[in-house]
Amino acid sequence: MTNQTRTSISVIILTGLCCFFYLLGSWQRSGFGKGEVGIALTKQAQCTYTPDIITNLDFEPHHNTVKIPQRATNPKPIVFKPCDVKYKDYTPCHEQKRAMRFPRENMVYRERHCPMENEKLRCLIPAPKGYMTPFPWPKSRDYVHYANVPFKSLTVAKAGQNWVEFQGDVFKFPGGGTMFPQGADAYIETLSKVIPIKDGTVRTALDTGCGVASWGAYMLKKNVLTMSFAPRDVHEAQVQFALERGVPAIIGVLGSIRLPYPPRAFDMAQCSRCLIPWTSNEGMYLMEVDRVLRPGGYWVLSGPPINWKTYYKTWKRSKKELKAEQKKIEEIAESLCWEKKYEKGDIAIWRKKTNDRSCDKSSSSVKTCKGKDTDDVWYKKMEVCVTPFPKVSRELEVAGGKLKKFPERLFSVPPCVTNGLVEGVNVESYQEDNKLWKKRVSNYKRINRLIGSTRYRNVMDMNAGLGGFAAALESPESWVINVVPTVAKNTLSVVFERGLIGIYHDWCEGFSTYPRTYDLIHASNVFSLYQNRCHVEDILLEMDRILRPEGTVILRDEVDVLNDVRKIAKGMRWDTKLMDHEDGPLVPEKILVAVKQYWVAGDGGGGGNSTSKLSGEEE
């Protein structure tokens, strides 16, 4: 083939290609074929590896930063020093020295008395030297490390009552109590002959003057959650022992202030030699128990004055005095619309009627409490009055609504929601909230595989809402105290009607517990809620106080808020990791996971001996 022929063929091929691409371009510009090209581009975009994008995001705040008081002129992170070792068991609102400034009448001095702003400690509460991770549940019910709660006084004071024994370097809890020295199991078995403890009817209980909470510990075997309380008094650390055992408890007392629970919260309540003067102040303390007891609920009294004929010499009281005291309790109970169901040996049981239709109001001189908001109890004085039953239209109707048995009760719609008694909450929003928290807790378990195990026995939700977090986490391995902040929407009735336990609290103040009592703390939008109400660092320091060494914190909030929190946390010996919302990186709400480093009194460094990490975290 000649050169001229080759050149001619090349020209023809080149001309043909040019014509082909010209026609193709014209076809695309005409609008045809764009769908296929769009699909190809979309497929290419979907192949982008999302974690690479997340890794490159800058989470440092650049706009709308939440200002932290007293930090505006000091951009450097605060490094908090350890407190003196004498503060290792510091309870801000229950300190003995401050308590002695208040009157002893009606136990006022044992109530909450929090420090003023200039009295607050702004340091890290140390763990005692030798502190060890508590035993896992259920072993923790029976054994506590001496190094964690080094107080032997109860082993002497209650030596003959099977409360607690000291063995080597541990305390052993045989399960006894003053009125059940043979063990809580046998005592509970007696109660269950009258009270439906075993079938899910009773789910929430209140133990007034609980000691080391052995009754609550053994009620857990029946799937009953007991809220136990006792004052910080001469029986040093009884509530601390309870929490160290993995049993719900708070520091508290029946004094002059209402209990921090809504009306109709508990299915039963008990006093086992709690020494509360039930007949004083015209029966005011029994009226407070009545306020928090559900219609149809039970009250158990074991101890003085029950069985006074047997014990009057032991109690060093006269027969006449004890007989009169029991008669007065019977009269108050009748005025409250309670019916006596049982008395044998050391135990008496009353049942609150399901509504007031069968109550004999003509013989009662007790006035009815007035005021629309019976849930408003935070720092409110007790009154000598009876909290009214909710209205009913039928004789057999349960006032306030009948609850399903547990566990069905956990996710069924609570009567207070069905009846429209919770502002802004209806059946649909309640069910959506349940779905949301099931999804969120599932995500938490992907972040930390140990959530839901005995690693996190004592759990707190600092802003519980409808109790969705606790419900999704429900397991025999752990329990959750649902805190409803006093500045948030009042939803605590929902929490209790679900068969969960909770409490009102203001996070500008110290919580009514000892240091190192919670394994896991969850806080959803707490810092946004308290913006401009109190210092962020004060809330974080309180969280640090009640969190155990190597305990975990999960925070949810806006990214800017969490970035400020993270800066403070770095100065508190916390290891932190900021993570995306479960719905992806474009959602402005983020998740901050933190682990408190292990350190004890006398450690000088920044946690060099820490064994902490984001436990169970996926790589």
C-alpha positions in Angstrom: 0.0 0.0 0.0 1.4 3.4 -1.0 1.9 6.3 1.4 -0.8 8.2 -0.4 -3.3 5.4 0.2 -2.4 5.2 3.9 -2.9 8.9 4.3 -6.3 8.8 2.6 -7.5 6.0 4.9 -6.2 7.9 8.1 -8.1 11.0 7.0 -11.3 9.0 6.5 -11.0 7.3 9.9 -10.2 10.6 11.7 -13.1 12.3 9.9 -15.5 9.5 10.9 -14.5 9.7 14.6 -15.0 13.4 14.6 -18.4 13.0 13.1 -19.3 10.3 15.7 -18.4 12.4 18.7 -20.1 15.5 17.3 -23.3 13.5 16.9 -22.9 12.0 20.4 -22.4 15.5 22.0 -25.4 16.8 20.1 -27.6 13.9 21.3 -26.6 14.5 25.0 -27.2 18.3 24.8 -30.6 17.6 23.4 -31.6 16.1 26.8 -31.6 12.4 25.8 -29.3 10.1 27.8 -28.9 12.3 30.8 -30.6 9.8 33.1 -27.9 7.2 32.4 -25.1 9.7 33.0 -26.8 10.9 36.2 -27.1 7.3 37.5 -23.4 6.7 36.8 -22.4 9.8 38.7 -24.7 8.8 41.6 -23.2 5.4 41.8 -19.7 6.9 41.8 -20.7 9.3 44.7 -22.2 6.4 46.8 -18.8 4.7 46.7 -17.3 7.4 48.8 -16.1 5.9 52.2 -18.1 7.9 54.8 -15.6 7.4 57.7 -13.0 9.3 55.7 -15.3 12.3 55.6 -16.0 12.0 59.4 -12.3 11.8 60.1 -11.6 15.0 58.3 -14.5 17.0 59.9 -13.3 19.8 62.2 -15.4 19.6 65.3 -13.8 22.6 67.0 -16.6 25.3 67.5 -16.4 28.3 65.2 -19.8 29.8 65.7 -22.5 30.2 68.4 -20.2 28.8 71.1 -21.8 28.4 74.5 -20.0 30.8 76.9 -18.8 29.2 80.1 -18.8 31.8 82.9 -15.4 32.9 84.3 -13.6 31.4 81.3 -14.0 34.3 78.8 -10.7 35.8 79.7 -8.9 32.6 80.1 -9.0 30.4 76.9 -6.6 27.9 78.4 -8.2 24.6 79.6 -8.8 24.4 83.4 -6.8 21.6 85.1 -8.7 20.6 88.3 -6.5 19.5 91.2 -7.4 16.6 93.6 -9.3 17.6 96.7 -7.7 16.9 100.1 -8.1 13.2 101.1 -10.4 14.2 103.9 -13.1 14.9 101.3 -13.0 11.3 99.9 -16.6 10.7 101.1 -17.8 14.3 100.6 -21.6 14.7 100.1 -22.1 18.4 99.3 -25.7 18.8 100.5 -25.4 16.4 103.5 -22.3 17.5 105.3 -22.3 17.0 109.1 -20.7 20.4 109.9 -23.2 22.4 107.9 -26.1 20.2 109.1 -25.4 21.1 112.7 -26.4 24.8 112.0 -30.0 23.7 111.5 -32.7 22.7 114.0 -33.0 19.0 115.1 -36.8 19.3 115.3 -38.5 17.1 112.6 -35.0 16.0 111.4 -34.5 19.3 109.6 -30.8 19.1 110.1 -30.7 15.8 108.3 -32.3 17.2 105.2 -30.6 18.8 102.1 -28.5 21.8 103.0 -26.3 22.7 100.0 -23.2 24.9 100.0 -23.4 28.5 98.8 -21.5 29.4 95.6 -18.4 30.6 97.5 -18.4 27.4 99.6 -18.4 24.9 96.7 -15.4 22.6 96.2 -13.9 23.0 92.7 -11.6 20.0 92.9 -11.7 16.3 92.1 -12.9 14.0 94.9 -10.2 11.3 95.4 -11.0 7.6 95.8 -9.5 6.1 98.9 -6.1 4.4 98.6 -6.5 0.8 97.5 -9.9 1.4 95.9 -11.0 -1.6 93.8 -13.7 -2.1 91.2 -16.8 -3.4 93.0 -17.6 -7.1 92.7 -20.0 -7.9 89.8 -23.6 -8.5 90.5 -24.9 -10.7 92.1 -21.8 -11.3 94.1 -21.8 -7.6 95.0 -25.0 -8.1 96.9 -23.2 -10.1 99.4 -19.6 -8.7 99.4 -18.0 -5.3 99.4 -14.3 -4.4 99.4 -13.3 -2.9 102.7 -10.9 -0.4 100.9 -13.9 1.1 99.1 -16.0 1.8 102.2 -13.6 1.6 105.2 -16.2 1.9 108.0 -16.5 -0.9 110.6 -19.0 0.8 113.0 -22.0 -1.0 111.7 -20.4 -4.4 112.2 -20.3 -3.5 115.9 -23.6 -1.7 116.3 -25.6 -4.3 114.4 -23.5 -7.4 115.4 -26.5 -9.5 116.5 -28.8 -8.5 113.6 -27.0 -10.0 110.6 -26.6 -6.7 108.8 -22.9 -6.9 108.0 -19.8 -8.8 109.0 -16.1 -8.0 108.5 -14.1 -10.8 107.0 -10.4 -10.1 106.1 -10.4 -7.4 103.5 -14.1 -7.6 102.6 -17.5 -6.9 104.2 -20.0 -9.7 104.0 -23.8 -9.0 104.0 -25.7 -12.1 105.2 -29.1 -10.6 104.1 -30.4 -10.0 107.6 -32.0 -6.9 109.2 -33.2 -5.8 112.6 -36.7 -7.2 112.0 -35.6 -10.1 109.9 -32.4 -11.5 111.5 -33.0 -14.9 109.8 -32.8 -13.3 106.4 -34.7 -11.1 103.9 -35.8 -14.1 101.8 -38.0 -15.5 104.6 -39.3 -12.0 105.5 -40.3 -11.4 101.8 -41.9 -14.8 101.6 -44.2 -13.9 104.5 -45.1 -10.6 102.9 -45.9 -12.3 99.6 -48.7 -14.3 101.2 -50.6 -11.1 101.5 -49.0 -8.8 98.8 -48.8 -9.9 95.1 -45.0 -9.5 95.0 -44.3 -12.4 92.7 -46.6 -11.9 89.7 -45.5 -8.4 88.5 -48.4 -6.5 90.2 -45.9 -5.0 92.6 -42.9 -3.5 90.7 -41.8 -0.3 92.5 -41.3 -0.2 96.3 -40.1 2.4 98.8 -38.0 1.5 101.9 -38.0 4.3 104.5 -35.0 4.1 106.7 -33.4 1.3 104.8 -30.1 0.6 106.7 -27.8 -1.2 104.2 -30.8 -1.9 101.9 -30.9 -5.7 102.3 -34.7 -5.8 101.8 -34.3 -3.9 98.5 -31.4 -6.2 97.5 -33.5 -9.3 97.9 -36.7 -7.8 96.4 -34.7 -7.7 93.2 -35.0 -11.5 93.1 -38.7 -10.9 92.6 -38.1 -8.3 89.9 -39.1 -5.5 92.2 -37.2 -2.2 92.1 -36.9 -0.6 95.5 -36.0 3.0 96.2 -34.3 2.9 99.5 -33.3 5.9 101.6 -31.7 6.6 104.9 -30.1 9.8 106.4 -26.4 10.3 106.7 -26.2 9.9 110.5 -24.4 8.0 113.2 -24.7 4.8 111.2 -21.9 5.9 108.9 -22.1 5.1 105.2 -25.2 2.8 105.3 -26.4 4.2 101.9 -22.9 4.0 100.6 -22.9 0.3 101.5 -26.2 -0.1 99.7 -24.9 1.4 96.4 -21.6 -0.4 96.7 -23.6 -3.6 96.8 -25.4 -2.6 93.5 -28.7 -1.7 95.1 -30.7 1.6 94.5 -30.5 4.0 97.4 -30.2 7.7 98.2 -29.4 9.8 101.2 -32.8 11.1 102.5 -35.1 11.4 105.5 -38.7 12.0 106.3 -38.4 15.4 107.9 -40.1 18.6 107.0 -39.8 18.6 103.2 -41.8 16.4 100.8 -40.1 13.3 99.4 -38.7 14.0 95.8 -41.3 11.7 94.1 -44.6 12.4 92.4 -48.0 11.3 93.8 -48.9 7.6 93.3 -45.4 6.6 92.5 -44.9 3.3 94.5 -46.8 0.0 94.5 -45.8 -0.6 98.1 -43.8 0.9 100.9 -42.3 -0.5 104.1 -40.8 0.5 107.4 -38.7 -2.2 109.1 -37.8 -0.7 112.5 -37.1 2.5 110.7 -37.9 4.5 113.9 -39.9 7.2 112.1 -42.3 8.7 114.6 -45.5 7.9 112.6 -47.9 9.4 115.1 -46.1 12.8 115.5 -47.2 16.0 113.7 -50.8 14.7 113.5 -49.7 11.8 111.3 -47.9 14.0 108.7 -45.3 11.3 107.8 -48.0 8.7 107.1 -49.8 11.2 105.0 -46.6 11.7 103.0 -46.3 7.9 102.5 -49.9 8.0 101.4 -49.2 10.7 98.8 -46.5 8.6 97.1 -48.4 5.3 97.4 -50.5 4.1 94.4 -54.3 3.4 94.9 -54.4 -0.2 95.8 -50.8 -0.1 97.1 -49.5 -1.7 100.3 -47.8 -0.4 103.4 -45.8 -2.7 105.7 -44.8 -1.9 109.3 -42.5 -4.2 111.2 -41.0 -3.0 114.5 -42.3 -0.7 117.1 -45.1 -0.6 118.1 -46.1 -3.8 116.3 -46.0 -6.9 118.7 -45.5 -4.6 121.6 -46.7 -7.2 124.1 -43.6 -9.2 123.3 -41.0 -6.5 123.0 -42.0 -3.7 125.4 -39.2 -4.6 127.9 -36.6 -4.8 125.1 -37.7 -1.4 123.8 -37.7 0.0 127.3 -41.2 1.4 126.9 -44.4 1.0 128.8 -47.3 -1.2 127.6 -49.7 1.8 127.9 -47.5 4.0 125.7 -47.0 1.4 123.0 -50.7 0.4 122.9 -51.7 4.0 122.5 -49.1 4.5 119.7 -50.5 1.5 117.7 -54.1 2.7 118.2 -53.1 6.1 116.9 -51.5 4.6 113.8 -54.6 2.5 113.2 -56.8 5.7 113.3 -54.5 7.6 111.0 -54.5 4.7 108.5 -58.3 4.6 108.5 -58.5 8.4 107.9 -56.2 7.8 104.9 -58.6 5.2 103.4 -56.3 2.3 104.2 -57.6 -1.1 105.1 -55.7 -3.4 107.5 -55.1 -6.7 105.8 -52.7 -8.5 108.2 -51.1 -8.5 111.6 -49.1 -11.5 112.9 -46.0 -11.6 114.9 -43.8 -8.6 114.1 -45.6 -7.6 110.8 -48.7 -5.5 110.1 -49.9 -4.8 106.5 -52.3 -2.1 105.3 -53.7 -1.6 101.8 -54.7 1.7 100.4 -58.1 1.5 98.7 -58.3 1.8 94.9 -60.5 4.9 95.1 -62.3 7.0 97.7 -65.8 5.9 97.0 -65.8 3.5 99.9 -64.0 5.8 102.3 -65.8 7.0 105.3 -65.1 10.7 105.1 -67.6 11.7 107.7 -65.5 10.4 110.6 -62.2 11.9 109.3 -61.1 15.3 110.6 -58.1 15.4 108.2 -58.3 18.1 105.6 -57.7 17.6 101.9 -54.5 19.1 100.4 -55.2 22.0 98.1 -53.3 23.2 95.1 -53.5 22.1 91.5 -49.9 20.9 91.0 -49.5 18.0 93.5 -46.3 17.0 91.6 -44.5 20.2 92.7 -42.6 18.9 95.6 -39.0 20.1 95.3 -38.1 21.8 98.6 -41.8 22.1 99.4 -42.9 21.7 103.0 -45.0 18.7 104.1 -48.5 19.6 105.2 -50.9 17.9 107.5 -53.4 17.0 104.8 -54.4 14.1 102.6 -53.6 14.1 98.8 -56.9 13.5 97.1 -57.6 10.5 94.9 -58.1 11.2 91.2 -61.8 11.1 90.4 -63.5 7.9 89.2 -66.8 7.3 87.6 -67.3 3.6 88.7 -67.0 2.0 92.1 -64.5 -0.7 91.0 -62.3 1.8 88.9 -58.7 2.3 90.0 -58.1 6.0 90.7 -55.5 7.3 88.3 -55.9 4.3 86.0 -55.1 0.6 86.3 -51.5 -0.5 85.5 -50.6 -3.7 83.6 -48.3 -6.2 85.3 -44.6 -6.0 84.8 -42.9 -6.5 82.3 -45.9 -5.6 80.0 -46.2 -2.4 81.9 -42.8 -1.2 80.7 -43.9 -0.4 77.1 -47.7 -0.2 77.4 -49.0 3.4 77.4 -49.2 4.7 81.0 -52.6 5.9 82.2 -51.2 9.4 82.9 -50.4 9.7 79.1 -53.7 8.1 78.0 -55.6 10.6 80.3 -53.7 13.6 78.9 -52.1 14.5 82.2 -48.6 15.1 81.0 -48.2 18.3 79.0 -47.1 17.8 75.4 -47.2 14.0 75.6 -49.8 11.9 73.9 -50.0 8.2 72.9 -48.3 8.8 69.5 -45.4 10.8 70.9 -44.9 8.3 73.7 -44.6 5.4 71.3 -42.3 7.4 69.0 -40.1 8.2 72.0 -39.8 4.5 72.7 -38.7 3.7 69.2 -36.2 6.5 69.3 -34.5 5.3 72.5 -34.4 1.7 71.4 -32.5 2.9 68.3 -30.2 5.1 70.4 -29.4 2.4 73.0 -28.7 0.0 70.2 -26.2 2.5 68.9 -24.6 2.9 72.4 -24.1 -0.9 72.5 -22.3 -0.8 69.2 -20.0 2.0 70.6 -19.5 0.1 73.9 -20.3 -3.6 73.9 -20.2 -3.8 77.7 -23.4 -1.7 78.1 -26.1 -4.0 79.3 -23.7 -6.2 81.2 -22.8 -6.3 84.9 -19.8 -4.0 84.1 -22.3 -1.2 84.4 -24.5 -2.1 87.4 -25.5 1.3 88.8 -26.7 3.6 86.0 -28.0 7.1 86.1 -30.0 9.1 83.4 -29.5 12.7 84.3 -32.4 14.0 82.1 -34.7 11.0 81.8 -37.7 12.4 79.9 -40.2 9.6 79.6 -37.8 7.0 80.7 -37.1 5.7 77.2 -33.3 5.2 77.8 -33.9 3.1 81.0 -36.7 1.1 79.3 -34.5 0.2 76.3 -31.7 -0.8 78.7 -33.9 -2.8 81.1 -32.1 -5.9 82.3 -31.5 -7.9 85.5 -27.8 -7.0 85.1 -28.4 -3.3 85.9 -30.8 -0.7 87.2 -31.3 3.0 86.2 -32.2 5.9 88.4 -34.2 8.3 86.2 -33.6 11.9 87.2 -36.1 14.5 86.0 -34.5 17.9 86.4 -36.7 20.4 88.2 -36.2 22.8 85.3 -37.4 20.3 82.7 -40.9 19.2 81.8 -42.3 17.1 84.6 -42.5 13.5 83.3 -41.6 11.5 86.5 -45.1 10.1 86.8 -44.6 8.5 83.4 -41.4 6.9 84.6 -43.0 5.3 87.7 -46.1 4.1 85.8 -43.8 2.2 83.5 -42.4 0.3 86.5 -39.1 2.3 86.6 -37.7 4.4 89.5 -36.6 8.0 89.5 -36.3 11.2 91.4 -36.6 15.0 91.0 -33.3 16.9 91.2 -31.7 20.3 90.3 -28.3 19.8 88.7 -27.1 23.2 90.0 -26.8 21.3 93.3 -25.1 18.2 94.6 -27.0 14.9 94.2 -28.1 13.0 97.4 -25.5 10.2 97.1 -21.9 9.4 98.2 -18.9 9.7 95.9 -18.2 6.8 93.5 -21.7 5.3 93.4 -22.5 5.1 89.6 -20.8 3.0 86.9 -22.5 4.7 83.9 -24.0 8.2 83.6 -26.1 9.2 80.6 -27.0 12.8 80.0 -29.1 13.9 77.0 -29.1 17.7 76.5 -28.4 18.4 80.1 -25.9 21.2 79.4 -28.2 22.9 76.9 -31.0 22.7 79.5 -28.8 24.3 82.2 -27.2 26.9 79.9 -27.2 30.3 81.9 -28.5 28.6 85.0 -25.3 27.4 86.6 -21.7 26.7 85.7 -20.9 23.9 83.3 -17.9 22.9 85.3 -20.0 22.6 88.5 -22.2 20.0 86.8 -19.2 18.1 85.4 -17.5 18.1 88.8 -20.6 16.7 90.4 -20.7 14.0 87.7 -17.1 13.2 88.4 -17.8 13.0 92.2 -20.5 10.3 91.8 -18.8 8.4 89.0 -16.7 5.4 89.9 -13.0 5.3 88.7 -13.1 3.9 85.2 -16.8 4.6 85.0 -18.3 5.8 81.7 -20.2 8.9 80.7 -22.4 9.2 77.6 -23.4 12.8 76.7 -25.7 13.9 73.9 -25.9 17.6 72.9 -25.2 20.1 70.2 -21.6 19.9 68.9 -20.6 23.4 70.1 -21.8 22.5 73.6 -20.0 19.2 73.7 -16.8 20.8 72.5 -16.8 23.1 75.5 -17.6 20.2 77.8 -14.7 18.2 76.3 -12.3 21.1 77.0 -13.3 21.0 80.7 -13.3 17.2 80.8 -9.6 17.1 79.7 -8.7 18.9 83.0 -10.7 16.3 85.0 -8.7 13.2 84.1 -11.3 12.0 81.7 -10.5 10.3 78.4 -13.0 11.5 75.7 -14.1 10.7 72.2 -16.6 12.8 70.2 -18.7 10.7 67.9 -21.4 11.4 65.2 -25.1 11.1 65.8 -26.5 7.7 64.9 -28.2 9.3 61.9 -25.0 10.5 60.4 -22.5 13.4 60.4 -24.9 16.0 59.1 -26.9 16.0 62.3 -25.7 18.8 64.6 -26.3 16.8 67.8 -23.3 14.7 68.6 -22.3 12.0 71.2 -19.4 12.5 73.6 -18.2 9.3 75.3 -15.9 9.7 78.3 -14.1 7.3 80.7 -12.9 8.5 84.1 -9.3 7.5 84.7 -8.3 5.4 87.7 -6.5 7.4 90.4 -6.6 7.4 94.1 -5.7 9.7 97.0 -2.0 10.4 96.9 -1.5 10.1 93.2 0.4 13.1 92.0 0.4 12.7 88.3 -2.2 12.9 85.6 -3.4 9.3 85.9 -0.3 7.5 84.9 -1.4 4.3 86.6 -4.8 4.4 84.8 -6.1 1.3 83.2 -9.0 3.1 81.7 -10.1 3.1 78.0 -13.3 3.3 76.1 -14.3 -0.1 77.3 -15.7 -2.4 74.7 -15.4 0.2 72.0 -15.2 -1.0 68.5 -12.1 -0.2 66.6 
